[in-house]
Amino acid sequence: MTQAPATPRRTDRRHDREIISLALPAFGALVAEPLFVMVDSAVIGHLGTRQLAGLGVAAPLLTTAVSVFVFLAYATTAAVARRVGAGDRSAAIRQGMDGIWLALLLGAAVLAAVLPTAPWLVDIFGASSTAAPYAIAYLRVSALGIPAMLVVLAATGVLRGLQDTRTPLYVAIGGFSVNAALNIGLVYGAGLGIAGSAWGTVVAQCGMAAVYLVVVVRGARRHGASLRPDAAGIRACAQAGVPLLVRTLSLRAVLMIATAVAARLGDAEVAAHQIVITLWSLLAFALDAIAIAGQAIIGRYLGADDVAGAKAACRRMVQWGVASGVVLGLLVVLTRPLFMPLFTDDQAVKDALLPALLVVALTQPVAGIVFVLDGVLMGAGDGPYLAWAMLVTLALFAPAALLVPVVGGGLTALWWAMTLMMTVRMLTLWARTRSGRWIVTGASR
């Protein structure tokens, strides 16, 4: 008796289950990551204003030093998922180990660069003479955890590629809990001050990296994968990551330009912009969870030579992205009277904040499409196109944003420029997915 062919509705339900099973744990892990800095801020804030100001300079430097290498997670997810789809789990884990070795090498290089230049970096970012010693102390200690942080990125990519987003969630929750306990114990109990907070973060990150390595090594032994560094494999991982590094740096340039323009608009506008960008980033976590699911699912389908499955999954995830964007936009509009007073009591800030928030809410469906298609093309290993598309976006956004102080319109105009940026991203990504050129099947691209 032959099995009846799957109907479109049944196929959609199957994709829905896959997306939910991967996206929900991924969202939890994504939200846990910024909580590290929030805990540090809460603990250090009670030490004094100078210490908190020092953290305010050091934390963004540390975050930037790590986040530019997020390709370690993205590229590894796509490469590992392809080999899983091809049915070669041993090669998948071997590919993941190459990513982890690359993370260790890059981590050591960044650490070697940050330690001697910490005073110069803190000075460049404008720390006051009273805050600078605390910023330098925090940055130098926390930099010791950079290799572990990059290993966490790469190992997270390995597990996502293996279709496992639950383990990263558990590790993130454990790391956050350890970090919080160590911060309180070392800062107040041991009297180490701001350095104690940095040491707590370092220990927590090293612990997370150790747990990931245990999980990956067990998988390697189970499937007979080699753990030794392979120069060709590491080099291939680095080459695959370069386009994604260009994409990430271009995106960070967009955010830096937006902040610089907001600062030129006035104190109330830059304060409101900080609130909007914080909320925008939080909304991005929800949409990025679907993108992470897309990386893992698309990579697996292409590795299995299932073009129809990849196209169907892409279509369904776009629907999820649009629907999620609509829901998030409505939440912003409906809850704004509740959360706006939590951020500020200044009426001037509120006046600048409200119209910008409405622009963000209106464009969330666009953001949903952008995040999903970004994940789809990453899963397909289409990094060079993503780099090119983001450079085009930056080239169009920069003049539009820089004209805002000249032509007027305030913060609302700046966020319409941000909307232009997201629209250009959507159009370039949509054109690529419609062309079908991203579809390259097989265990490697």
MARMAR-178086 format. One record per residue (C-alpha): residue in three letters; chain; x, y, z. Coordinates in nm, 4 decimals, m for minus. Layout:
N
[r "ALA" "A" [X Y Z]]
...
This chain:
445
[r "MET" "A" [0.0000 0.0000 0.0000]]
[r "THR" "A" [0.1559 0.3291 m0.1109]]
[r "GLN" "A" [0.1604 0.6236 0.1231]]
[r "ALA" "A" [m0.0527 0.9217 0.0268]]
[r "PRO" "A" [0.1477 1.2265 m0.0803]]
[r "ALA" "A" [0.1798 1.5017 0.1756]]
[r "THR" "A" [m0.0700 1.7837 0.1346]]
[r "PRO" "A" [0.0446 2.1490 0.1552]]
[r "ARG" "A" [m0.1299 2.1834 0.4913]]
[r "ARG" "A" [0.0417 1.8740 0.6291]]
[r "THR" "A" [0.3768 1.9991 0.4999]]
[r "ASP" "A" [0.3193 2.3364 0.6652]]
[r "ARG" "A" [0.2399 2.1685 0.9966]]
[r "ARG" "A" [0.5612 1.9659 0.9740]]
[r "HIS" "A" [0.7640 2.2809 0.9072]]
[r "ASP" "A" [0.5830 2.4592 1.1909]]
[r "ARG" "A" [0.6873 2.1893 1.4358]]
[r "GLU" "A" [1.0483 2.2124 1.3175]]
[r "ILE" "A" [1.0551 2.5902 1.3375]]
[r "ILE" "A" [0.9007 2.6020 1.6853]]
[r "SER" "A" [1.1212 2.3248 1.8241]]
[r "LEU" "A" [1.4353 2.5108 1.7118]]
[r "ALA" "A" [1.3268 2.8746 1.7468]]
[r "LEU" "A" [1.1861 2.8735 2.1011]]
[r "PRO" "A" [1.5019 2.7414 2.2721]]
[r "ALA" "A" [1.7137 2.9659 2.0460]]
[r "PHE" "A" [1.5137 3.2683 2.1625]]
[r "GLY" "A" [1.5751 3.1762 2.5264]]
[r "ALA" "A" [1.9496 3.1463 2.4664]]
[r "LEU" "A" [1.9598 3.4779 2.2786]]
[r "VAL" "A" [1.7817 3.6612 2.5607]]
[r "ALA" "A" [2.0160 3.5095 2.8202]]
[r "GLU" "A" [2.3259 3.6541 2.6524]]
[r "PRO" "A" [2.2620 4.0288 2.7192]]
[r "LEU" "A" [2.1639 3.9431 3.0759]]
[r "PHE" "A" [2.5359 3.8961 3.1510]]
[r "VAL" "A" [2.5977 4.2682 3.1010]]
[r "MET" "A" [2.2752 4.3570 3.2821]]
[r "VAL" "A" [2.3889 4.1628 3.5904]]
[r "ASP" "A" [2.7288 4.3307 3.5774]]
[r "SER" "A" [2.5579 4.6715 3.5513]]
[r "ALA" "A" [2.3254 4.6020 3.8432]]
[r "VAL" "A" [2.6045 4.4801 4.0717]]
[r "ILE" "A" [2.8607 4.7445 3.9759]]
[r "GLY" "A" [2.5997 5.0205 3.9888]]
[r "HIS" "A" [2.5895 4.9852 4.3678]]
[r "LEU" "A" [2.9649 5.0423 4.3917]]
[r "GLY" "A" [2.9398 5.3989 4.2657]]
[r "THR" "A" [2.8962 5.6227 3.9641]]
[r "ARG" "A" [3.2639 5.6110 3.8638]]
[r "GLN" "A" [3.2638 5.2306 3.8552]]
[r "LEU" "A" [2.9409 5.2204 3.6550]]
[r "ALA" "A" [3.0788 5.4777 3.4123]]
[r "GLY" "A" [3.3879 5.2612 3.3716]]
[r "LEU" "A" [3.1689 4.9628 3.2897]]
[r "GLY" "A" [2.9750 5.1785 3.0432]]
[r "VAL" "A" [3.2954 5.2250 2.8427]]
[r "ALA" "A" [3.4487 4.8786 2.8852]]
[r "ALA" "A" [3.1378 4.6652 2.8222]]
[r "PRO" "A" [3.0694 4.7955 2.4673]]
[r "LEU" "A" [3.4371 4.7454 2.3818]]
[r "LEU" "A" [3.4219 4.3853 2.5015]]
[r "THR" "A" [3.0917 4.3227 2.3264]]
[r "THR" "A" [3.2265 4.4606 1.9990]]
[r "ALA" "A" [3.5445 4.2529 2.0233]]
[r "VAL" "A" [3.3309 3.9388 2.0446]]
[r "SER" "A" [3.0253 4.0193 1.8320]]
[r "VAL" "A" [3.2253 4.0908 1.5152]]
[r "PHE" "A" [3.3121 3.7194 1.5158]]
[r "VAL" "A" [2.9509 3.6041 1.5308]]
[r "PHE" "A" [3.0207 3.4399 1.1947]]
[r "LEU" "A" [3.1770 3.1593 1.4006]]
[r "ALA" "A" [2.8222 3.0598 1.4947]]
[r "TYR" "A" [2.6525 3.1389 1.1631]]
[r "ALA" "A" [2.9011 2.9791 0.9239]]
[r "THR" "A" [2.9448 2.6734 1.1461]]
[r "THR" "A" [2.5680 2.6196 1.1716]]
[r "ALA" "A" [2.5285 2.6156 0.7926]]
[r "ALA" "A" [2.8293 2.3914 0.7258]]
[r "VAL" "A" [2.7409 2.1387 0.9969]]
[r "ALA" "A" [2.3713 2.1293 0.8964]]
[r "ARG" "A" [2.4640 2.0485 0.5353]]
[r "ARG" "A" [2.6628 1.7453 0.6427]]
[r "VAL" "A" [2.3837 1.6341 0.8743]]
[r "GLY" "A" [2.1453 1.6533 0.5787]]
[r "ALA" "A" [2.3901 1.4518 0.3699]]
[r "GLY" "A" [2.3818 1.1800 0.6374]]
[r "ASP" "A" [2.7451 1.2164 0.7431]]
[r "ARG" "A" [2.7328 1.3069 1.1116]]
[r "SER" "A" [3.1024 1.2321 1.1587]]
[r "ALA" "A" [3.1979 1.4883 0.8930]]
[r "ALA" "A" [2.9497 1.7328 1.0465]]
[r "ILE" "A" [3.1224 1.7175 1.3851]]
[r "ARG" "A" [3.4629 1.7294 1.2186]]
[r "GLN" "A" [3.3525 2.0502 1.0452]]
[r "GLY" "A" [3.2382 2.1854 1.3801]]
[r "MET" "A" [3.5753 2.1110 1.5397]]
[r "ASP" "A" [3.7464 2.3152 1.2682]]
[r "GLY" "A" [3.5242 2.6076 1.3691]]
[r "ILE" "A" [3.6124 2.5626 1.7356]]
[r "TRP" "A" [3.9862 2.5543 1.6600]]
[r "LEU" "A" [3.9455 2.8728 1.4551]]
[r "ALA" "A" [3.7648 3.0321 1.7515]]
[r "LEU" "A" [4.0564 2.9499 1.9811]]
[r "LEU" "A" [4.3082 3.1007 1.7385]]
[r "LEU" "A" [4.1050 3.4178 1.6901]]
[r "GLY" "A" [4.0404 3.4440 2.0640]]
[r "ALA" "A" [4.4106 3.4254 2.1410]]
[r "ALA" "A" [4.4843 3.6942 1.8796]]
[r "VAL" "A" [4.2149 3.9304 2.0131]]
[r "LEU" "A" [4.3323 3.8757 2.3715]]
[r "ALA" "A" [4.6905 3.9550 2.2722]]
[r "ALA" "A" [4.5704 4.2764 2.1071]]
[r "VAL" "A" [4.3365 4.3967 2.3837]]
[r "LEU" "A" [4.5584 4.3487 2.6907]]
[r "PRO" "A" [4.8348 4.5979 2.5992]]
[r "THR" "A" [4.6010 4.8464 2.4264]]
[r "ALA" "A" [4.3296 4.8603 2.6954]]
[r "PRO" "A" [4.4298 5.2108 2.8234]]
[r "TRP" "A" [4.4392 5.3478 2.4682]]
[r "LEU" "A" [4.1001 5.1939 2.3787]]
[r "VAL" "A" [3.9398 5.3342 2.6928]]
[r "ASP" "A" [4.0821 5.6789 2.6176]]
[r "ILE" "A" [3.9618 5.6688 2.2550]]
[r "PHE" "A" [3.6076 5.5967 2.3777]]
[r "GLY" "A" [3.6164 5.9084 2.5938]]
[r "ALA" "A" [3.6298 5.7728 2.9474]]
[r "SER" "A" [3.6773 6.0443 3.2099]]
[r "SER" "A" [3.9898 6.0488 3.4243]]
[r "THR" "A" [3.7883 5.9187 3.7216]]
[r "ALA" "A" [3.6170 5.6357 3.5276]]
[r "ALA" "A" [3.9169 5.5286 3.3154]]
[r "PRO" "A" [4.0966 5.3201 3.5840]]
[r "TYR" "A" [3.7820 5.1154 3.6428]]
[r "ALA" "A" [3.7228 5.0730 3.2699]]
[r "ILE" "A" [4.0810 4.9531 3.2164]]
[r "ALA" "A" [4.0607 4.7111 3.5091]]
[r "TYR" "A" [3.7326 4.5606 3.3865]]
[r "LEU" "A" [3.8450 4.5377 3.0242]]
[r "ARG" "A" [4.1792 4.3723 3.1001]]
[r "VAL" "A" [4.0291 4.1062 3.3270]]
[r "SER" "A" [3.7228 4.0348 3.1144]]
[r "ALA" "A" [3.9415 4.0101 2.8018]]
[r "LEU" "A" [4.0834 3.6883 2.9477]]
[r "GLY" "A" [3.7455 3.5307 2.8733]]
[r "ILE" "A" [3.7411 3.6290 2.5039]]
[r "PRO" "A" [3.8798 3.2927 2.3779]]
[r "ALA" "A" [3.6098 3.1131 2.5789]]
[r "MET" "A" [3.3422 3.3492 2.4431]]
[r "LEU" "A" [3.4442 3.2738 2.0850]]
[r "VAL" "A" [3.4495 2.8993 2.1568]]
[r "VAL" "A" [3.0948 2.9371 2.2890]]
[r "LEU" "A" [2.9942 3.1018 1.9599]]
[r "ALA" "A" [3.1486 2.8274 1.7472]]
[r "ALA" "A" [3.0199 2.5415 1.9641]]
[r "THR" "A" [2.6719 2.6938 1.9631]]
[r "GLY" "A" [2.6904 2.6853 1.5840]]
[r "VAL" "A" [2.7899 2.3167 1.5953]]
[r "LEU" "A" [2.4885 2.2225 1.8056]]
[r "ARG" "A" [2.2492 2.4358 1.6018]]
[r "GLY" "A" [2.3776 2.2644 1.2879]]
[r "LEU" "A" [2.3078 1.9303 1.4592]]
[r "GLN" "A" [1.9480 2.0598 1.5045]]
[r "ASP" "A" [1.9977 2.1014 1.8803]]
[r "THR" "A" [1.9017 2.4417 2.0225]]
[r "ARG" "A" [1.8015 2.3098 2.3639]]
[r "THR" "A" [2.1541 2.2452 2.4902]]
[r "PRO" "A" [2.2635 2.6064 2.4155]]
[r "LEU" "A" [1.9573 2.7240 2.6101]]
[r "TYR" "A" [2.0495 2.5146 2.9145]]
[r "VAL" "A" [2.4133 2.6251 2.8959]]
[r "ALA" "A" [2.3114 2.9914 2.8665]]
[r "ILE" "A" [2.0825 2.9657 3.1695]]
[r "GLY" "A" [2.3557 2.7926 3.3692]]
[r "GLY" "A" [2.6150 3.0499 3.2656]]
[r "PHE" "A" [2.3861 3.3386 3.3594]]
[r "SER" "A" [2.3165 3.1867 3.7025]]
[r "VAL" "A" [2.6860 3.1257 3.7748]]
[r "ASN" "A" [2.7750 3.4749 3.6554]]
[r "ALA" "A" [2.5164 3.6351 3.8839]]
[r "ALA" "A" [2.6297 3.4372 4.1891]]
[r "LEU" "A" [2.9996 3.5006 4.1269]]
[r "ASN" "A" [2.9417 3.8713 4.0671]]
[r "ILE" "A" [2.7777 3.9156 4.4041]]
[r "GLY" "A" [3.0289 3.6933 4.5834]]
[r "LEU" "A" [3.3446 3.8389 4.4303]]
[r "VAL" "A" [3.2393 4.2048 4.4235]]
[r "TYR" "A" [3.0940 4.2237 4.7744]]
[r "GLY" "A" [3.1962 3.9054 4.9545]]
[r "ALA" "A" [3.5601 3.9055 4.8423]]
[r "GLY" "A" [3.5766 4.2840 4.8107]]
[r "LEU" "A" [3.7308 4.2762 4.4620]]
[r "GLY" "A" [3.5187 4.5611 4.3296]]
[r "ILE" "A" [3.4741 4.5998 3.9532]]
[r "ALA" "A" [3.7521 4.3464 3.8869]]
[r "GLY" "A" [3.5468 4.0890 4.0797]]
[r "SER" "A" [3.2584 4.1385 3.8388]]
[r "ALA" "A" [3.4927 4.0860 3.5444]]
[r "TRP" "A" [3.6354 3.7699 3.7013]]
[r "GLY" "A" [3.2833 3.6373 3.7547]]
[r "THR" "A" [3.2106 3.6833 3.3839]]
[r "VAL" "A" [3.5385 3.5176 3.2841]]
[r "VAL" "A" [3.4747 3.2124 3.5036]]
[r "ALA" "A" [3.1164 3.1797 3.3787]]
[r "GLN" "A" [3.2227 3.2030 3.0124]]
[r "CYS" "A" [3.5040 2.9495 3.0632]]
[r "GLY" "A" [3.2565 2.7162 3.2317]]
[r "MET" "A" [3.0151 2.7478 2.9404]]
[r "ALA" "A" [3.2940 2.6772 2.6924]]
[r "ALA" "A" [3.3994 2.3701 2.8937]]
[r "VAL" "A" [3.0450 2.2307 2.8931]]
[r "TYR" "A" [3.0176 2.2817 2.5175]]
[r "LEU" "A" [3.3519 2.1125 2.4579]]
[r "VAL" "A" [3.2440 1.8109 2.6657]]
[r "VAL" "A" [2.9246 1.7788 2.4590]]
[r "VAL" "A" [3.1070 1.8140 2.1255]]
[r "VAL" "A" [3.3918 1.5794 2.2232]]
[r "ARG" "A" [3.1422 1.3131 2.3311]]
[r "GLY" "A" [2.9676 1.3449 1.9966]]
[r "ALA" "A" [3.2983 1.3224 1.8134]]
[r "ARG" "A" [3.3938 1.0023 1.9948]]
[r "ARG" "A" [3.0509 0.8530 1.9390]]
[r "HIS" "A" [3.0717 0.9085 1.5632]]
[r "GLY" "A" [3.4451 0.8560 1.5175]]
[r "ALA" "A" [3.5285 1.2153 1.4269]]
[r "SER" "A" [3.8834 1.3431 1.4707]]
[r "LEU" "A" [3.9459 1.6137 1.7293]]
[r "ARG" "A" [4.2850 1.7217 1.5957]]
[r "PRO" "A" [4.3243 2.0623 1.4304]]
[r "ASP" "A" [4.3202 2.0439 1.0527]]
[r "ALA" "A" [4.4891 2.3370 0.8797]]
[r "ALA" "A" [4.2861 2.3019 0.5588]]
[r "GLY" "A" [3.9591 2.2787 0.7497]]
[r "ILE" "A" [4.0409 2.5776 0.9709]]
[r "ARG" "A" [4.1402 2.7782 0.6640]]
[r "ALA" "A" [3.8126 2.6841 0.4912]]
[r "CYS" "A" [3.6157 2.7984 0.7987]]
[r "ALA" "A" [3.7986 3.1299 0.7978]]
[r "GLN" "A" [3.7343 3.1817 0.4256]]
[r "ALA" "A" [3.3639 3.1069 0.4714]]
[r "GLY" "A" [3.3521 3.3524 0.7612]]
[r "VAL" "A" [3.5111 3.6517 0.5863]]
[r "PRO" "A" [3.1963 3.7547 0.3919]]
[r "LEU" "A" [2.9863 3.7250 0.7082]]
[r "LEU" "A" [3.2428 3.9366 0.8922]]
[r "VAL" "A" [3.2012 4.2050 0.6243]]
[r "ARG" "A" [2.8227 4.1812 0.6656]]
[r "THR" "A" [2.8469 4.2145 1.0443]]
[r "LEU" "A" [3.0863 4.5094 1.0315]]
[r "SER" "A" [2.8599 4.6861 0.7801]]
[r "LEU" "A" [2.5593 4.6349 1.0059]]
[r "ARG" "A" [2.7489 4.7680 1.3067]]
[r "ALA" "A" [2.8518 5.0693 1.0980]]
[r "VAL" "A" [2.4824 5.1387 1.0358]]
[r "LEU" "A" [2.4101 5.1337 1.4089]]
[r "MET" "A" [2.7118 5.3526 1.4886]]
[r "ILE" "A" [2.6095 5.6098 1.2260]]
[r "ALA" "A" [2.2558 5.6153 1.3658]]
[r "THR" "A" [2.3854 5.6776 1.7188]]
[r "ALA" "A" [2.6231 5.9507 1.5992]]
[r "VAL" "A" [2.3417 6.1271 1.4133]]
[r "ALA" "A" [2.1096 6.1005 1.7154]]
[r "ALA" "A" [2.3800 6.2590 1.9326]]
[r "ARG" "A" [2.3855 6.5604 1.6979]]
[r "LEU" "A" [2.0095 6.6083 1.7351]]
[r "GLY" "A" [2.0247 6.6930 2.1048]]
[r "ASP" "A" [2.0220 6.5380 2.4504]]
[r "ALA" "A" [1.6513 6.4482 2.4497]]
[r "GLU" "A" [1.6765 6.2883 2.1057]]
[r "VAL" "A" [1.9854 6.0783 2.1829]]
[r "ALA" "A" [1.8251 5.9644 2.5106]]
[r "ALA" "A" [1.5097 5.8648 2.3227]]
[r "HIS" "A" [1.7202 5.6956 2.0550]]
[r "GLN" "A" [1.8908 5.4836 2.3206]]
[r "ILE" "A" [1.5494 5.3637 2.4397]]
[r "VAL" "A" [1.4304 5.2915 2.0865]]
[r "ILE" "A" [1.7469 5.1032 1.9882]]
[r "THR" "A" [1.7241 4.8973 2.3082]]
[r "LEU" "A" [1.3655 4.7993 2.2277]]
[r "TRP" "A" [1.4535 4.7405 1.8614]]
[r "SER" "A" [1.7318 4.5037 1.9701]]
[r "LEU" "A" [1.4958 4.3160 2.2013]]
[r "LEU" "A" [1.2452 4.2688 1.9185]]
[r "ALA" "A" [1.5331 4.1500 1.6993]]
[r "PHE" "A" [1.5993 3.8631 1.9405]]
[r "ALA" "A" [1.2517 3.7206 1.8756]]
[r "LEU" "A" [1.2919 3.7474 1.4985]]
[r "ASP" "A" [1.6517 3.6216 1.5058]]
[r "ALA" "A" [1.5310 3.3024 1.6736]]
[r "ILE" "A" [1.3361 3.2196 1.3569]]
[r "ALA" "A" [1.6438 3.3058 1.1505]]
[r "ILE" "A" [1.8523 3.0624 1.3560]]
[r "ALA" "A" [1.5949 2.7910 1.2915]]
[r "GLY" "A" [1.6192 2.8838 0.9238]]
[r "GLN" "A" [1.9973 2.8405 0.9188]]
[r "ALA" "A" [1.9730 2.4899 1.0616]]
[r "ILE" "A" [1.6721 2.3740 0.8585]]
[r "ILE" "A" [1.7800 2.5139 0.5200]]
[r "GLY" "A" [2.1338 2.3793 0.5590]]
[r "ARG" "A" [1.9983 2.0321 0.6361]]
[r "TYR" "A" [1.7600 2.0277 0.3384]]
[r "LEU" "A" [2.0275 2.1440 0.0943]]
[r "GLY" "A" [2.2720 1.8875 0.2314]]
[r "ALA" "A" [2.0093 1.6208 0.1673]]
[r "ASP" "A" [1.9601 1.7433 m0.1948]]
[r "ASP" "A" [1.5981 1.8287 m0.1082]]
[r "VAL" "A" [1.5381 2.1452 m0.3108]]
[r "ALA" "A" [1.1596 2.1257 m0.2764]]
[r "GLY" "A" [1.1900 2.0922 0.1010]]
[r "ALA" "A" [1.4253 2.3918 0.1202]]
[r "LYS" "A" [1.1900 2.6091 m0.0854]]
[r "ALA" "A" [0.8871 2.5026 0.1174]]
[r "ALA" "A" [1.0674 2.5687 0.4455]]
[r "CYS" "A" [1.1796 2.9104 0.3197]]
[r "ARG" "A" [0.8237 3.0025 0.2215]]
[r "ARG" "A" [0.6832 2.8922 0.5557]]
[r "MET" "A" [0.9487 3.0760 0.7552]]
[r "VAL" "A" [0.8775 3.3981 0.5647]]
[r "GLN" "A" [0.5133 3.3588 0.6687]]
[r "TRP" "A" [0.6295 3.3119 1.0269]]
[r "GLY" "A" [0.8486 3.6212 0.9995]]
[r "VAL" "A" [0.5655 3.8402 0.8709]]
[r "ALA" "A" [0.3200 3.7121 1.1312]]
[r "SER" "A" [0.5725 3.7564 1.4123]]
[r "GLY" "A" [0.6481 4.1085 1.2907]]
[r "VAL" "A" [0.2782 4.2013 1.2924]]
[r "VAL" "A" [0.2357 4.0666 1.6466]]
[r "LEU" "A" [0.5482 4.2424 1.7750]]
[r "GLY" "A" [0.4446 4.5705 1.6112]]
[r "LEU" "A" [0.1021 4.5545 1.7747]]
[r "LEU" "A" [0.2631 4.4778 2.1113]]
[r "VAL" "A" [0.4807 4.7871 2.0824]]
[r "VAL" "A" [0.1784 5.0058 2.0090]]
[r "LEU" "A" [m0.0467 4.8556 2.2764]]
[r "THR" "A" [0.2111 4.8422 2.5569]]
[r "ARG" "A" [0.3852 5.1763 2.4986]]
[r "PRO" "A" [0.1900 5.3510 2.7801]]
[r "LEU" "A" [0.3208 5.0821 3.0167]]
[r "PHE" "A" [0.6903 5.0677 2.9288]]
[r "MET" "A" [0.7629 5.4305 2.8343]]
[r "PRO" "A" [0.7412 5.5546 3.1981]]
[r "LEU" "A" [0.9868 5.2794 3.2977]]
[r "PHE" "A" [1.2575 5.4407 3.0857]]
[r "THR" "A" [1.2079 5.8132 3.1436]]
[r "ASP" "A" [1.0040 6.0822 3.3198]]
[r "ASP" "A" [1.1376 6.3588 3.0966]]
[r "GLN" "A" [0.8544 6.4888 2.8774]]
[r "ALA" "A" [1.0959 6.6068 2.6082]]
[r "VAL" "A" [1.2345 6.2544 2.5791]]
[r "LYS" "A" [0.8821 6.1108 2.5663]]
[r "ASP" "A" [0.7833 6.3544 2.2922]]
[r "ALA" "A" [1.0796 6.2430 2.0800]]
[r "LEU" "A" [1.0285 5.8774 2.1697]]
[r "LEU" "A" [0.6634 5.8211 2.0788]]
[r "PRO" "A" [0.6679 5.8861 1.6992]]
[r "ALA" "A" [0.9942 5.6927 1.6625]]
[r "LEU" "A" [0.8364 5.3961 1.8416]]
[r "LEU" "A" [0.5418 5.4054 1.6030]]
[r "VAL" "A" [0.7819 5.3884 1.3073]]
[r "VAL" "A" [0.9521 5.0852 1.4649]]
[r "ALA" "A" [0.6144 4.9178 1.5239]]
[r "LEU" "A" [0.5006 4.9826 1.1661]]
[r "THR" "A" [0.8132 4.8274 1.0156]]
[r "GLN" "A" [0.8304 4.5083 1.2228]]
[r "PRO" "A" [0.6766 4.2931 0.9430]]
[r "VAL" "A" [0.9576 4.4156 0.7160]]
[r "ALA" "A" [1.2088 4.3254 0.9861]]
[r "GLY" "A" [1.0499 3.9796 1.0102]]
[r "ILE" "A" [1.1113 3.9158 0.6404]]
[r "VAL" "A" [1.4687 4.0507 0.6634]]
[r "PHE" "A" [1.5684 3.8322 0.9570]]
[r "VAL" "A" [1.4171 3.5176 0.8077]]
[r "LEU" "A" [1.5712 3.5607 0.4630]]
[r "ASP" "A" [1.9042 3.6498 0.6233]]
[r "GLY" "A" [1.8868 3.3167 0.8082]]
[r "VAL" "A" [1.7849 3.1273 0.4952]]
[r "LEU" "A" [2.0789 3.2603 0.2925]]
[r "MET" "A" [2.3182 3.1975 0.5809]]
[r "GLY" "A" [2.1910 2.8408 0.6012]]
[r "ALA" "A" [2.2583 2.8095 0.2299]]
[r "GLY" "A" [2.6146 2.9351 0.2787]]
[r "ASP" "A" [2.5475 3.2375 0.0578]]
[r "GLY" "A" [2.7836 3.4630 0.2528]]
[r "PRO" "A" [2.9361 3.6580 m0.0409]]
[r "TYR" "A" [2.5934 3.7802 m0.1495]]
[r "LEU" "A" [2.5035 3.8784 0.2077]]
[r "ALA" "A" [2.8237 4.0826 0.2314]]
[r "TRP" "A" [2.7561 4.2588 m0.0983]]
[r "ALA" "A" [2.3924 4.3292 m0.0087]]
[r "MET" "A" [2.4862 4.4791 0.3294]]
[r "LEU" "A" [2.7520 4.7027 0.1728]]
[r "VAL" "A" [2.4909 4.8337 m0.0736]]
[r "THR" "A" [2.2536 4.8923 0.2172]]
[r "LEU" "A" [2.5195 5.0835 0.4101]]
[r "ALA" "A" [2.6001 5.2965 0.1036]]
[r "LEU" "A" [2.2329 5.3993 0.0705]]
[r "PHE" "A" [2.1661 5.4428 0.4423]]
[r "ALA" "A" [2.4684 5.6564 0.5328]]
[r "PRO" "A" [2.3835 5.9659 0.3228]]
[r "ALA" "A" [2.0147 5.9444 0.4156]]
[r "ALA" "A" [2.0974 5.9343 0.7874]]
[r "LEU" "A" [2.3628 6.2068 0.7680]]
[r "LEU" "A" [2.1132 6.4399 0.5971]]
[r "VAL" "A" [1.8702 6.4182 0.8895]]
[r "PRO" "A" [2.0309 6.6991 1.0972]]
[r "VAL" "A" [2.0411 6.9150 0.7815]]
[r "VAL" "A" [1.6855 6.8693 0.6526]]
[r "GLY" "A" [1.5215 6.8337 0.9943]]
[r "GLY" "A" [1.2636 6.5875 1.1173]]
[r "GLY" "A" [1.4495 6.4919 1.4329]]
[r "LEU" "A" [1.4581 6.1393 1.5680]]
[r "THR" "A" [1.1523 6.0335 1.3686]]
[r "ALA" "A" [1.3327 6.1155 1.0451]]
[r "LEU" "A" [1.6333 5.9165 1.1623]]
[r "TRP" "A" [1.4155 5.6130 1.2212]]
[r "TRP" "A" [1.2584 5.6546 0.8789]]
[r "ALA" "A" [1.6172 5.6331 0.7511]]
[r "MET" "A" [1.6511 5.3116 0.9546]]
[r "THR" "A" [1.3320 5.1932 0.7845]]
[r "LEU" "A" [1.4940 5.2677 0.4473]]
[r "MET" "A" [1.7876 5.0536 0.5577]]
[r "MET" "A" [1.5610 4.7604 0.6469]]
[r "THR" "A" [1.3601 4.7994 0.3253]]
[r "VAL" "A" [1.6742 4.7894 0.1113]]
[r "ARG" "A" [1.7860 4.4787 0.2994]]
[r "MET" "A" [1.4472 4.3175 0.2392]]
[r "LEU" "A" [1.4547 4.3931 m0.1335]]
[r "THR" "A" [1.8095 4.2658 m0.1861]]
[r "LEU" "A" [1.7416 3.9470 0.0128]]
[r "TRP" "A" [1.4049 3.8907 m0.1554]]
[r "ALA" "A" [1.5610 3.9294 m0.5009]]
[r "ARG" "A" [1.8218 3.6670 m0.4159]]
[r "THR" "A" [1.5730 3.4120 m0.2840]]
[r "ARG" "A" [1.3454 3.4650 m0.5854]]
[r "SER" "A" [1.6367 3.4066 m0.8231]]
[r "GLY" "A" [1.7066 3.0606 m0.6813]]
[r "ARG" "A" [2.0835 3.1153 m0.7075]]
[r "TRP" "A" [2.1203 3.0487 m0.3361]]
[r "ILE" "A" [2.0148 2.6871 m0.3880]]
[r "VAL" "A" [2.3327 2.4798 m0.4030]]
[r "THR" "A" [2.2870 2.1223 m0.2837]]
[r "GLY" "A" [2.5353 1.8745 m0.1426]]
[r "ALA" "A" [2.7443 1.8257 0.1697]]
[r "SER" "A" [2.9437 2.1424 0.0941]]
[r "ARG" "A" [2.8726 2.4541 m0.1054]]
